[in-house]
Amino acid sequence: MYSNDNIRKFPAFADLHVHFREPGFAYKESIALGSMAAAAGGYSDVFTMPNLNPVPDSKENLRVQQQIIDTTAVINVHPYASITIGQRGGGELVDFAVLAPMVAGFSDDGRGVQSEELMMEAMRRCRQAGSVIVAHCEVDSLLHGGYIHDGEYAASHHHKGICSESEWREVERDLMLVEQTGCRFHVCHVSTKESVSLIRDAKRKGLPVTCETAPHYLLLNDSMLQESGSWKMNPPIRSRLDQEALLEAVADGTIDCIATDHAPHSQEEKQRGLEHSVFGIVGLETAFPLLYTYLVRKGILPMERLIELMSTAPRRIMNLPQDESSYTIFDLDADYQIDPAMFFSKGKATPFAGWHVKGRCLETVCNGKQVYKYTPQCNN
């Protein structure tokens, strides 16, 4: 069917960190459109964060989300349950034993669990349940109202910064707890050089630790920031030194996989500038072409390593089979500009709008069924 030598077939991608907003916030995204965006990006499996309404912190609440997945998703959507009741980052823990068979793992993404004692107990219960903690690491007391990286751009443009310590300090604490409990532990959206160093050391000790970063942390740094909500996410785009450390870590295996942290919001919520826009950008439909164009084609990362980061490794982390019936086909010669108007996702906010890329998804097959086929000018 495809004769061009630059038409390549890859195992379908898996993303350990997406936000599909249903139930509760369908004006931002729906599971139907979020899963279609994933299919258009070459993904057959995604893992959804629990910042929903109702929060998936009980069997009853989880069933609300699962019913929408079962009836509207075009790919495999694997939900996480929250770590704490109401996903408050404190208070009471969920029933790990009851929820573990129903979910991929446990996360309070969007906030860190602030209490060391509570996180210790969460890890103990999670290990007993045979599951994994997927942690957003952030110390609330170090945020000080910041909303971009606490670096040169923040200082020169009079913005409040988020210090790197707000991330790495909680990474440090949680890795200590992993050493004490033996709980499987996955660090979300690593953005700082200090976090990289801590995780590298933990792996050398043989701790059951994995981690992810996202395309925007690999391709951007705070010297490139613009006064637009499309450049605002949490954690923020960091310094050039952090970017370089992350690139080294994806190359040497310290960082296990690349996730998008696909976080759609309404247009109105993202048009309030850096200070007042909400955190979050979209990424499922742009991840592979961006990384292929700006890392693989520039000789920074081998293609085989990129496929491992986007497909093999996330499946291994979550014990998903390497399924030959799920694959994606890309035209590596296709040259185009990223146009958010063409996204399936309701979310259009991306710092990569207008970037020239190579690599277009032509087809995605999930569990033997074609779930996406490229048709020019018809994606929206």
Buried (B, 14 or more C-beta within 10 A) or exposed (E): EEEEEEBBEBBBBBBBBBBBBBBBBBEBBBBBBBBBBBBBBBBBBBBBBBBBEBBBBBEEBBBBBBEBBEEBBBBBBBBBBBBBBBBBBBEEBBBBEEBBEEBBBBBBBBBBBBBEEBBBBBBBBBBEBEBBBBBBBBBEEBBEEBBBBBBBBBEEEEBBBBBBBBBBBBBBBBBBBBBEBEBBBBBBBBBBBBBBBBBBBBBEEEBBBBBBBBBBBBBBBBEEBEEBBBBBBBBBBBBBEBBEBBBBBBBEEBBBBBBBBBBBBBEEBBBEBBBEBBBBBBBBBBBBBBBBBBBBBEEBBEBEBBBBBBBBBBBBBBEBEEBEEBBBBBBBEBEEEBEBEBBBBBBBBBBBBEBEBBBBBBBBBBEEEEBBBBEEEEBE
